[in-house]
């Protein structure tokens, strides 16, 4: 058993405690937090830190397997150009990718992160997560705008889920975004996520998403058409709101990532889903 104190202790359940005491058991679990009212008596059993003690940080959105892409290389503006650049750089030499993930995992831990919700498209990060001091929740991400490929996409992600289970990796299946998942694929995802504790989705990160969903036009549509990803008949949810209310599982917590172009009138409707962050 160990006891720690500091100038201030943040508990997230009230005001910071001045010179409080945190007691840990032999496994490192917190079993007691004592408020000394700032009157800490000197004791050989209490290790004092001349600073602050805070709960571990949570990284609620990470792409560990893309750590080798830390330095930006996409110079053209816009989401469509960014996606094209990411796809071009996603594959790299295996030793480089593994070393980058190891360094990123270590950097996060050194910065105080103890829990991380990590987006996965492959099993590449599983071995690192098994050895990490960070607790990971792997969000197995599905995307595909061509409804003809929806069943294959679902089969692929279920195979990845089976690999995660075999490695003892906690996981949830999640859609990538409103603009990158066909309605057919959304339906399949919902069927397999009725018990999700956590779901995440990239949400309203660009204006071009709106023109794509509403009119199947704009830079995203051009990018899909030029790349051959789009089927003969474009199929997508009509709006971001309909994705939240009709397509995504209502179970568990929902993380909306980015939100840089969210419109004010969307917020009440999105919050009606509850457990949204």
ZIDA-V128724 format. One record per run of one state. SS is the DSSP state (a for helix, b for strand, c for the rest). FROM is the first residue (numbers start at 0). TO is the last residue. If there is no record, write none. Layout:
ss;from;to
SS;FROM;TO
SS;FROM;TO
This chain:
ss;from;to
c;0;0
b;1;8
c;9;15
b;16;17
c;18;19
b;20;23
c;24;28
b;29;33
c;34;44
b;45;52
c;53;55
b;56;61
c;62;62
a;63;68
c;69;77
a;78;88
c;89;92
a;93;109
c;110;111
b;112;119
c;120;124
a;125;130
c;131;133
b;134;141
c;142;142
b;143;143
c;144;145
a;146;165
c;166;169
b;170;174
c;175;175
b;176;176
c;177;179
b;180;180
c;181;181
a;182;190
c;191;196
b;197;202
c;203;206
a;207;214
c;215;217
a;218;226
c;227;238
a;239;246
c;247;251
b;252;257
c;258;262
a;263;270
c;271;274
b;275;275
c;276;276
